[in-house]
Amino acid sequence: MGNDIYFLLKLNRKIKNIHVKNLGIFLLHFFRRRYLGIFFDPVLGCNFRCRMCYFSNEEKRKTMKGSFREEDLPKLAGAFFHRALKLQIGCGAEPSLFRHNKKIIELAKEKKIPYVSMTTNANLFSEEDWRNFIKAGLDEVTISLHGVTQTSYEYFMVGGSFPLFHKAMETLTRMKKQYPQFKIRINYTINKDNLEELSGFFSVFGNYKIDILQLRPIQRIGESEYADFSWNEIYETYDRIVQKIKDECEQRNIICLAPAKMDLIKTDNVDSIVFENTYCYISPRCVWKKDFDLNNDTFESYSEKIHLGRKLFKNIFKSRKQFESSKNQLNYEVY
């Protein structure tokens, strides 16, 4: 599917009418077409203790345990994958701790999921791992990054190795010569202490074949060691630094995903309801909904049981005010 996922993101931003968006979701659901984004944590664990993540919290970390059983992967694929536009392996946890990622990718491609991505810190995967994933059909890898210098990288990404990050990027850059359709994406989480150094991003990483760069202002995702979630200081210098990065991305033919400055202070986002109705989270503890039974339910049978189609139809006619009360998500522009 190539860059079509990013085309869909652009299209979503261009369509301003929330009723039209929800009509589209309802029709895709009614005619049993693909519209889900599946976010799959096959294992609940991480080899890092990133300061901005809940894995830095000792009490939270104790609760993040469990691994998806290999024998349940075909059941999962049969229940959901035929309705997915995208599968993301790794959401809040680290997939390199799971031994059967290649099988997940193979099942996804057997079910013809158009776009399969993996989010990882990339410190543990070998060159053989990457080759196996790409040959199995992995379309994109998203690598987390919280600092441009070794000092900031290893400070914010506790347990991580800056040299191993570079080794992974060198390996993936070589892979792209053989598999040019494969995409490398970097997700850079911005806080007040690492924003300034972002301006030097391409002086450090400019030799790598990056396809997408996402700039993510810090958001609270649970209790964490780093606790300054204010955007006040970020807001003052955001445009100056981010515009420089956007300009360099354009010169290098890199897709840049970043919120507009005004979105850092907006209090509503009507697109959140779209995200909620296409988002499907799966982990060893929960498959989509708390009472979903992987041994007996499918997406279709459970949707009928909870009258999901009826709920999606009603969304078409909800007022803007009702949408504004939904869960807030940052808007990302696609440059």
NUPA-384563 format. One line per 5 residues: their letters; for each residue x, y, z of N, C-alpha, C. Coordinates in steps of 0.05 Angstrom, whole numbers, plus 5000, padded with zeros to 4 digits. Example, Ala and Ser with C-alpha at 12.3 -4.5 7.8 and 13.67 -1.06 7.14 Angstrom:
// residues 2
as	5264:4886:5156:5246:4910:5156:5264:4934:5156 ~ 5257:4955:5142:5273:4979:5143:5258:5001:5157
// end
This chain:
// residues 335
mgndi	5016:4976:5000:5000:5000:5000:5017:5025:5000 ~ 5043:5022:5006:5062:5044:5004:5053:5068:5021 ~ 5054:5091:5010:5048:5116:5025:5018:5121:5027 ~ 5001:5102:5017:4972:5107:5017:4961:5112:5045 ~ 4973:5100:5066:4965:5105:5093:4968:5135:5099
yfllk	4989:5147:5090:4993:5175:5095:4975:5192:5078 ~ 4968:5182:5054:4948:5196:5038:4921:5196:5052 ~ 4914:5173:5065:4889:5172:5080:4890:5192:5104 ~ 4913:5195:5116:4915:5214:5138:4910:5242:5128 ~ 4922:5249:5105:4918:5275:5092:4888:5279:5086
lnrki	4876:5258:5074:4848:5260:5066:4830:5264:5091 ~ 4836:5250:5112:4821:5254:5137:4822:5282:5147 ~ 4846:5295:5145:4849:5322:5154:4834:5342:5136 ~ 4832:5335:5110:4819:5353:5091:4789:5352:5094 ~ 4778:5329:5101:4749:5327:5104:4742:5338:5132
knihv	4730:5362:5132:4725:5376:5158:4698:5367:5170 ~ 4680:5357:5154:4653:5351:5164:4653:5324:5179 ~ 4649:5325:5205:4651:5301:5221:4628:5282:5214 ~ 4606:5292:5205:4583:5275:5197:4590:5258:5173 ~ 4604:5270:5154:4613:5256:5130:4632:5233:5138
knlgi	4650:5240:5156:4670:5220:5165:4656:5196:5179 ~ 4636:5202:5195:4622:5180:5209:4604:5165:5191 ~ 4593:5178:5170:4578:5164:5150:4596:5144:5136 ~ 4621:5152:5130:4640:5134:5117:4646:5110:5134 ~ 4650:5114:5160:4656:5092:5178:4632:5072:5179
fllhf	4608:5084:5181:4584:5067:5182:4582:5050:5156 ~ 4586:5062:5133:4583:5047:5108:4604:5025:5105 ~ 4628:5031:5114:4649:5011:5113:4642:4988:5132 ~ 4631:4994:5155:4623:4973:5174:4599:4957:5162 ~ 4580:4971:5152:4555:4958:5142:4561:4939:5119
frrry	4579:4947:5101:4586:4931:5078:4610:4912:5083 ~ 4617:4910:5108:4638:4891:5117:4665:4896:5102 ~ 4672:4921:5101:4698:4928:5089:4718:4934:5111 ~ 4742:4939:5102:4764:4944:5121:4762:4973:5131 ~ 4764:4977:5158:4766:5004:5168:4781:5005:5195
lgiff	4788:4983:5206:4800:4982:5232:4830:4988:5231 ~ 4840:5002:5252:4868:5003:5257:4873:4985:5282 ~ 4887:4963:5278:4893:4945:5300:4920:4951:5312 ~ 4919:4956:5338:4944:4962:5353:4948:4939:5373 ~ 4969:4923:5368:4973:4898:5380:4999:4897:5396
dpvlg	4996:4895:5423:5019:4890:5440:5020:4860:5446 ~ 5037:4844:5432:5037:4815:5436:5049:4807:5463 ~ 5065:4825:5474:5077:4821:5501:5075:4846:5517 ~ 5070:4844:5542:5069:4867:5560:5095:4869:5575 ~ 5114:4884:5565:5140:4886:5577:5157:4905:5560
cnfrc	5180:4913:5571:5198:4930:5556:5226:4927:5568 ~ 5246:4928:5550:5274:4927:5559:5284:4954:5567 ~ 5269:4975:5562:5276:5003:5569:5258:5011:5593 ~ 5267:5033:5606:5251:5046:5627:5249:5076:5620 ~ 5239:5083:5597:5239:5110:5587:5226:5129:5608
rmcyf	5238:5151:5613:5229:5169:5635:5201:5181:5629 ~ 5194:5183:5603:5168:5195:5596:5146:5173:5594 ~ 5152:5149:5599:5134:5126:5596:5127:5114:5622 ~ 5103:5101:5623:5095:5088:5648:5112:5065:5656 ~ 5130:5055:5638:5148:5034:5646:5170:5044:5665
sneek	5172:5070:5668:5190:5081:5688:5178:5081:5716 ~ 5152:5075:5718:5139:5074:5744:5139:5045:5754 ~ 5151:5041:5777:5155:5014:5788:5129:5000:5793 ~ 5109:5013:5803:5083:5000:5809:5069:4993:5783 ~ 5069:5011:5764:5056:5004:5738:5070:4981:5724
rktmk	5096:4981:5726:5112:4960:5712:5105:4933:5723 ~ 5099:4931:5749:5091:4905:5761:5066:4894:5748 ~ 5049:4912:5739:5023:4903:5727:5026:4896:5698 ~ 5047:4904:5685:5051:4900:5656:5065:4874:5651 ~ 5050:4853:5652:5060:4826:5648:5042:4810:5631
gsfre	5053:4790:5617:5037:4772:5601:5047:4772:5572 ~ 5043:4749:5559:5051:4746:5531:5029:4731:5516 ~ 5024:4740:5492:5003:4727:5475:5013:4699:5468 ~ 4995:4679:5469:5003:4652:5463:5005:4648:5433 ~ 5026:4635:5424:5030:4630:5395:5006:4617:5383
edlpk	4994:4597:5397:4972:4582:5385:4947:4599:5382 ~ 4946:4622:5396:4923:4640:5393:4925:4660:5370 ~ 4948:4662:5358:4952:4681:5337:4934:4676:5313 ~ 4931:4650:5303:4913:4645:5281:4884:4652:5288 ~ 4876:4648:5313:4848:4656:5322:4845:4686:5320
lagaf	4865:4701:5328:4864:4730:5327:4862:4739:5298 ~ 4878:4727:5281:4878:4734:5253:4850:4729:5240 ~ 4839:4706:5247:4813:4699:5236:4790:4717:5246 ~ 4793:4727:5270:4772:4743:5282:4773:4772:5273 ~ 4797:4783:5266:4800:4812:5262:4814:4820:5236
fhral	4833:4805:5227:4852:4816:5207:4838:4822:5180 ~ 4816:4809:5174:4802:4814:5149:4788:4841:5149 ~ 4786:4854:5172:4772:4880:5174:4792:4903:5179 ~ 4818:4897:5177:4838:4917:5184:4850:4930:5160 ~ 4852:4957:5161:4867:4972:5142:4897:4972:5149
klqig	4902:4972:5175:4929:4973:5185:4932:4956:5210 ~ 4955:4943:5213:4963:4929:5237:4989:4941:5247 ~ 4988:4951:5272:5013:4960:5285:5020:4941:5307 ~ 5044:4929:5305:5055:4911:5325:5072:4928:5344 ~ 5064:4929:5369:5077:4946:5388:5063:4972:5391
cgaep	5052:4977:5414:5036:5001:5419:5046:5015:5444 ~ 5042:5003:5467:5053:5014:5492:5076:4998:5503 ~ 5081:4974:5491:5102:4956:5501:5122:4950:5478 ~ 5142:4933:5484:5164:4929:5465:5162:4901:5451 ~ 5157:4900:5425:5153:4875:5412:5178:4858:5408
slfrh	5202:4870:5412:5226:4854:5410:5228:4833:5432 ~ 5211:4835:5452:5211:4814:5474:5193:4791:5467 ~ 5180:4792:5443:5162:4770:5434:5176:4754:5413 ~ 5173:4728:5413:5189:4711:5395:5175:4705:5369 ~ 5150:4713:5366:5135:4704:5342:5125:4727:5325
nkkii	5140:4749:5323:5132:4772:5307:5130:4764:5278 ~ 5148:4748:5268:5147:4740:5240:5121:4726:5233 ~ 5111:4709:5251:5086:4695:5247:5063:4715:5246 ~ 5063:4735:5263:5042:4756:5262:5041:4769:5235 ~ 5065:4777:5225:5066:4790:5199:5056:4772:5177
elake	5064:4747:5178:5056:4727:5157:5025:4724:5158 ~ 5014:4722:5181:4985:4719:5183:4971:4744:5173 ~ 4982:4768:5179:4971:4793:5170:4970:4794:5139 ~ 4992:4785:5127:4993:4786:5098:4976:4764:5085 ~ 4973:4742:5098:4954:4721:5089:4926:4732:5088
kkipy	4919:4749:5108:4893:4761:5109:4892:4788:5093 ~ 4913:4794:5079:4915:4816:5061:4911:4844:5074 ~ 4922:4846:5099:4922:4873:5112:4941:4890:5095 ~ 4931:4913:5085:4947:4929:5067:4972:4940:5079 ~ 4972:4947:5105:4996:4960:5116:5002:4949:5144
vsmtt	5025:4938:5147:5034:4926:5172:5059:4941:5182 ~ 5057:4952:5206:5080:4967:5217:5087:4955:5244 ~ 5111:4962:5253:5121:4953:5279:5133:4977:5293 ~ 5126:4982:5318:5138:5004:5334:5156:4991:5355 ~ 5181:5000:5356:5201:4988:5372:5223:5008:5379
nanlf	5239:5002:5400:5262:5018:5405:5286:5008:5390 ~ 5284:4984:5377:5303:4973:5358:5330:4965:5369 ~ 5333:4964:5395:5359:4957:5406:5364:4927:5406 ~ 5344:4910:5405:5348:4881:5408:5346:4866:5382 ~ 5335:4876:5362:5332:4861:5337:5358:4859:5322
seedw	5363:4836:5310:5387:4831:5294:5382:4837:5264 ~ 5403:4837:5248:5399:4840:5220:5382:4818:5208 ~ 5386:4793:5218:5369:4771:5209:5340:4775:5216 ~ 5334:4786:5240:5307:4792:5247:5294:4811:5227 ~ 5308:4833:5222:5297:4853:5203:5292:4841:5176
rnfik	5311:4825:5166:5307:4812:5140:5283:4794:5139 ~ 5280:4778:5161:5257:4760:5162:5230:4775:5163 ~ 5230:4797:5178:5205:4813:5180:5198:4826:5153 ~ 5218:4837:5140:5212:4850:5114:5204:4830:5093 ~ 5217:4807:5092:5210:4786:5073:5182:4775:5078
aglde	5174:4775:5104:5147:4766:5111:5126:4786:5103 ~ 5133:4811:5099:5114:4831:5090:5112:4856:5107 ~ 5130:4860:5126:5130:4884:5142:5133:4909:5124 ~ 5114:4927:5125:5115:4951:5108:5130:4974:5120 ~ 5131:4975:5147:5142:4999:5159:5152:4992:5187
vtisl	5174:5003:5195:5183:5002:5223:5183:5030:5234 ~ 5172:5034:5258:5173:5060:5272:5191:5057:5296 ~ 5211:5073:5296:5231:5071:5318:5228:5096:5336 ~ 5226:5090:5362:5223:5112:5382:5250:5125:5387 ~ 5249:5151:5390:5273:5167:5395:5266:5191:5412
hgvtq	5281:5195:5434:5275:5217:5452:5298:5236:5456 ~ 5318:5234:5439:5341:5252:5441:5359:5250:5417 ~ 5371:5272:5409:5389:5273:5386:5418:5266:5394 ~ 5426:5273:5418:5453:5267:5427:5453:5241:5444 ~ 5476:5229:5447:5478:5205:5463:5470:5210:5492
tsyey	5477:5234:5502:5471:5240:5530:5441:5241:5534 ~ 5426:5256:5517:5398:5258:5520:5383:5232:5514 ~ 5392:5218:5493:5380:5192:5486:5381:5173:5509 ~ 5405:5169:5521:5408:5150:5542:5397:5160:5569 ~ 5393:5186:5571:5380:5197:5595:5350:5192:5594
fmvgg	5338:5198:5572:5309:5195:5570:5301:5166:5565 ~ 5317:5151:5551:5311:5123:5544:5329:5105:5561 ~ 5322:5104:5587:5338:5089:5607:5340:5060:5599 ~ 5364:5049:5597:5369:5022:5589:5375:5019:5560 ~ 5372:5042:5545:5378:5041:5516:5407:5048:5510
sfplf	5415:5041:5486:5443:5045:5477:5442:5062:5452 ~ 5454:5085:5452:5456:5102:5428:5471:5088:5405 ~ 5493:5075:5411:5507:5060:5390:5489:5038:5378 ~ 5473:5024:5394:5455:5004:5383:5433:5016:5366 ~ 5424:5040:5373:5405:5054:5356:5417:5060:5329
hkame	5441:5070:5329:5455:5076:5303:5459:5050:5287 ~ 5466:5029:5301:5471:5003:5287:5445:4994:5274 ~ 5423:4997:5287:5397:4989:5275:5391:5007:5251 ~ 5396:5033:5253:5390:5051:5231:5409:5044:5207 ~ 5434:5038:5212:5452:5030:5191:5442:5004:5177
tltrm	5433:4985:5193:5423:4960:5182:5399:4964:5164 ~ 5380:4980:5175:5355:4985:5160:5360:5001:5135 ~ 5379:5020:5136:5385:5035:5112:5396:5017:5090 ~ 5413:4998:5098:5423:4978:5079:5400:4961:5067 ~ 5382:4954:5085:5359:4937:5076:5343:4951:5055
kkqyp	5340:4977:5057:5324:4992:5037:5335:4991:5009 ~ 5360:4985:5006:5372:4982:4979:5360:4957:4966 ~ 5355:4937:4982:5344:4912:4971:5314:4912:4971 ~ 5302:4927:4991:5273:4928:4993:5264:4957:4994 ~ 5265:4971:4971:5260:5000:4971:5232:5008:4980
qfkir	5213:4989:4978:5186:4996:4986:5183:4997:5016 ~ 5202:4986:5031:5201:4985:5060:5205:5013:5071 ~ 5190:5020:5092:5191:5048:5103:5203:5048:5130 ~ 5220:5068:5135:5232:5074:5161:5220:5099:5172 ~ 5208:5097:5196:5196:5121:5208:5209:5125:5236
inyti	5213:5150:5242:5224:5158:5268:5202:5173:5283 ~ 5196:5166:5308:5178:5181:5325:5195:5195:5346 ~ 5195:5221:5345:5211:5237:5364:5192:5250:5384 ~ 5194:5243:5409:5177:5255:5430:5190:5280:5441 ~ 5176:5302:5438:5186:5329:5445:5179:5336:5474
nkdnl	5198:5345:5489:5193:5358:5515:5209:5383:5516 ~ 5207:5398:5537:5221:5424:5539:5251:5421:5540 ~ 5260:5396:5548:5289:5392:5551:5303:5380:5527 ~ 5287:5372:5507:5300:5361:5483:5291:5374:5457 ~ 5275:5396:5459:5265:5410:5435:5288:5424:5421
eelsg	5305:5439:5435:5326:5455:5422:5344:5437:5405 ~ 5352:5414:5416:5371:5397:5402:5359:5384:5377 ~ 5332:5385:5375:5319:5374:5351:5328:5388:5326 ~ 5336:5413:5328:5345:5428:5305:5369:5415:5292 ~ 5384:5399:5307:5408:5386:5296:5402:5357:5287
ffsvf	5377:5350:5284:5369:5322:5278:5384:5312:5253 ~ 5383:5327:5231:5394:5316:5207:5425:5317:5206 ~ 5437:5333:5223:5466:5332:5224:5476:5306:5237 ~ 5458:5293:5253:5465:5268:5266:5455:5244:5250 ~ 5430:5246:5240:5417:5223:5228:5412:5227:5198
gnyki	5424:5247:5186:5418:5254:5158:5427:5233:5138 ~ 5445:5215:5145:5455:5195:5126:5437:5171:5125 ~ 5417:5169:5142:5400:5146:5143:5375:5151:5124 ~ 5365:5130:5113:5343:5132:5094:5316:5132:5108 ~ 5310:5154:5121:5285:5158:5136:5263:5166:5116
dilql	5240:5154:5119:5218:5160:5101:5197:5178:5115 ~ 5194:5175:5141:5173:5190:5156:5186:5199:5182 ~ 5181:5224:5190:5190:5234:5216:5165:5245:5230 ~ 5159:5234:5253:5136:5245:5268:5147:5259:5293 ~ 5138:5284:5297:5145:5300:5320:5122:5300:5339
rpiqr	5126:5289:5362:5104:5285:5381:5108:5300:5407 ~ 5094:5322:5411:5096:5336:5436:5088:5318:5459 ~ 5102:5319:5481:5098:5301:5504:5068:5302:5513 ~ 5058:5278:5519:5031:5276:5531:5033:5256:5554 ~ 5015:5260:5573:5015:5241:5596:5002:5215:5588
igese	5017:5193:5591:5006:5166:5585:5008:5149:5610 ~ 5001:5161:5633:5004:5147:5658:5026:5160:5675 ~ 5030:5150:5699:5050:5161:5717:5078:5153:5707 ~ 5096:5173:5706:5122:5168:5696:5143:5184:5712 ~ 5168:5177:5709:5189:5191:5724:5191:5220:5715
yadfs	5190:5224:5689:5190:5252:5678:5162:5262:5680 ~ 5158:5284:5693:5131:5293:5700:5123:5320:5690 ~ 5140:5333:5673:5134:5360:5664:5120:5357:5637 ~ 5094:5357:5637:5078:5353:5613:5067:5380:5602 ~ 5076:5401:5613:5068:5428:5604:5079:5434:5576
wneiy	5063:5446:5559:5072:5454:5533:5078:5484:5532 ~ 5078:5497:5555:5082:5526:5555:5110:5534:5544 ~ 5131:5521:5554:5158:5527:5544:5162:5517:5516 ~ 5150:5494:5509:5151:5484:5482:5139:5504:5462 ~ 5116:5515:5471:5101:5532:5453:5117:5556:5444
etydr	5134:5567:5461:5149:5591:5454:5168:5587:5431 ~ 5180:5564:5429:5201:5559:5408:5193:5538:5388 ~ 5168:5528:5390:5159:5506:5374:5161:5512:5344 ~ 5150:5534:5335:5149:5540:5307:5176:5543:5295 ~ 5194:5556:5309:5221:5561:5298:5236:5535:5292
ivqki	5235:5517:5311:5250:5492:5308:5235:5472:5290 ~ 5209:5470:5293:5194:5450:5277:5194:5459:5248 ~ 5192:5485:5243:5192:5494:5215:5218:5487:5201 ~ 5240:5489:5215:5266:5481:5204:5266:5452:5197 ~ 5255:5435:5214:5254:5407:5209:5236:5401:5185
kdece	5213:5414:5184:5194:5410:5162:5207:5417:5135 ~ 5222:5440:5135:5236:5448:5111:5256:5428:5102 ~ 5272:5417:5121:5292:5397:5114:5279:5371:5105 ~ 5257:5364:5117:5242:5340:5108:5233:5343:5079 ~ 5223:5366:5073:5214:5371:5045:5237:5369:5025
qrnii	5260:5379:5033:5283:5377:5015:5292:5349:5011 ~ 5289:5332:5032:5298:5305:5031:5276:5285:5023 ~ 5252:5295:5015:5230:5279:5007:5221:5260:5030 ~ 5220:5271:5054:5212:5257:5078:5184:5267:5087 ~ 5166:5249:5092:5140:5257:5103:5144:5266:5132
clapa	5133:5289:5138:5135:5300:5166:5107:5301:5178 ~ 5104:5289:5201:5079:5290:5216:5084:5307:5241 ~ 5069:5328:5244:5072:5346:5267:5047:5362:5272 ~ 5039:5366:5297:5016:5384:5302:5023:5413:5295 ~ 5004:5427:5285:5008:5456:5282:5009:5469:5310
kmdli	5023:5491:5312:5027:5504:5338:5000:5510:5352 ~ 4980:5518:5336:4954:5525:5348:4941:5500:5361 ~ 4948:5476:5351:4936:5452:5362:4946:5445:5389 ~ 4968:5458:5397:4979:5453:5424:4962:5466:5446 ~ 4946:5486:5437:4930:5500:5457:4900:5496:5452
ktdnv	4893:5482:5431:4864:5477:5426:4854:5458:5447 ~ 4829:5461:5454:4817:5445:5476:4798:5424:5465 ~ 4794:5423:5438:4776:5403:5427:4788:5392:5401 ~ 4779:5368:5395:4787:5355:5370:4764:5336:5362 ~ 4748:5344:5343:4725:5328:5336:4732:5303:5321
dsivf	4758:5301:5312:4767:5276:5299:4771:5253:5319 ~ 4770:5259:5345:4774:5239:5365:4754:5216:5362 ~ 4729:5223:5356:4709:5202:5354:4715:5183:5331 ~ 4727:5194:5309:4735:5176:5287:4756:5157:5296 ~ 4776:5167:5311:4797:5150:5322:4785:5128:5340
entyc	4767:5136:5357:4755:5116:5376:4741:5094:5361 ~ 4728:5100:5339:4711:5081:5325:4726:5065:5305 ~ 4751:5070:5301:4768:5054:5283:4791:5040:5298 ~ 4794:5047:5324:4816:5038:5340:4809:5011:5353 ~ 4827:4991:5350:4823:4965:5362:4849:4957:5375
yispr	4849:4958:5402:4873:4951:5417:4872:4922:5427 ~ 4894:4907:5424:4895:4879:5431:4921:4874:5447 ~ 4919:4860:5469:4942:4853:5485:4936:4826:5498 ~ 4956:4815:5513:4951:4790:5527:4929:4792:5548 ~ 4922:4816:5556:4902:4819:5577:4874:4826:5566
cvwkk	4873:4836:5541:4847:4845:5531:4847:4844:5500 ~ 4827:4831:5489:4824:4830:5460:4801:4848:5453 ~ 4807:4873:5445:4788:4893:5436:4770:4902:5459 ~ 4751:4886:5468:4733:4892:5490:4737:4872:5513 ~ 4730:4881:5537:4736:4865:5561:4723:4837:5560
dfdln	4699:4835:5548:4685:4810:5548:4686:4796:5521 ~ 4705:4804:5503:4708:4791:5478:4721:4764:5483 ~ 4710:4742:5472:4720:4715:5476:4733:4705:5450 ~ 4759:4704:5450:4774:4698:5425:4767:4670:5415 ~ 4759:4652:5433:4753:4625:5425:4726:4622:5411
ndtfe	4708:4641:5416:4681:4639:5406:4672:4663:5389 ~ 4683:4686:5394:4674:4710:5381:4691:4717:5356 ~ 4678:4730:5337:4692:4744:5315:4685:4773:5316 ~ 4698:4790:5301:4691:4818:5300:4661:4821:5292 ~ 4652:4805:5273:4625:4808:5264:4605:4798:5285
sysek	4610:4775:5297:4590:4765:5316:4589:4783:5341 ~ 4611:4793:5350:4611:4810:5374:4598:4837:5367 ~ 4604:4847:5343:4592:4873:5334:4561:4871:5334 ~ 4551:4848:5325:4522:4844:5325:4512:4843:5354 ~ 4527:4830:5371:4518:4827:5399:4516:4854:5413
ihlgr	4534:4873:5407:4534:4899:5421:4521:4920:5404 ~ 4509:4912:5381:4495:4931:5363:4513:4953:5354 ~ 4537:4946:5346:4557:4966:5338:4548:4982:5314 ~ 4536:4968:5294:4526:4982:5271:4506:5004:5277 ~ 4488:4998:5296:4468:5018:5305:4482:5042:5318
klfkn	4502:5037:5334:4517:5059:5347:4531:5076:5326 ~ 4543:5063:5307:4558:5079:5286:4538:5095:5269 ~ 4515:5084:5264:4494:5099:5249:4485:5124:5265 ~ 4482:5121:5291:4473:5144:5307:4494:5166:5308 ~ 4520:5158:5306:4542:5178:5306:4539:5198:5283
ifksr	4527:5189:5261:4525:5206:5237:4509:5232:5244 ~ 4491:5229:5263:4472:5251:5269:4478:5266:5295 ~ 4500:5259:5308:4507:5273:5333:4515:5301:5327 ~ 4511:5319:5346:4519:5346:5343:4549:5350:5347 ~ 4560:5371:5337:4588:5377:5341:4595:5379:5371
kqfes	4576:5390:5386:4581:5393:5415:4585:5366:5428 ~ 4569:5346:5419:4572:5319:5430:4600:5307:5423 ~ 4609:5313:5399:4635:5303:5391:4658:5316:5407 ~ 4654:5342:5413:4675:5356:5427:4679:5346:5456 ~ 4659:5331:5466:4662:5321:5493:4676:5294:5493
sknql	4683:5284:5469:4697:5258:5467:4726:5261:5475 ~ 4740:5238:5478:4768:5237:5485:4785:5254:5466 ~ 4802:5270:5476:4818:5288:5459:4844:5275:5449 ~ 4849:5279:5424:4874:5270:5411:4887:5294:5397 ~ 4914:5294:5397:4927:5315:5381:4922:5311:5351
nyevy	4918:5333:5337:4916:5333:5308:4945:5333:5297 ~ 4951:5316:5278:4976:5316:5264:4972:5323:5235 ~ 4986:5345:5227:4986:5352:5199:5007:5334:5184 ~ 5001:5328:5159:5019:5312:5143:5033:5330:5122 ~ 5059:5334:5125:5074:5353:5108:5091:5337:5088
// end
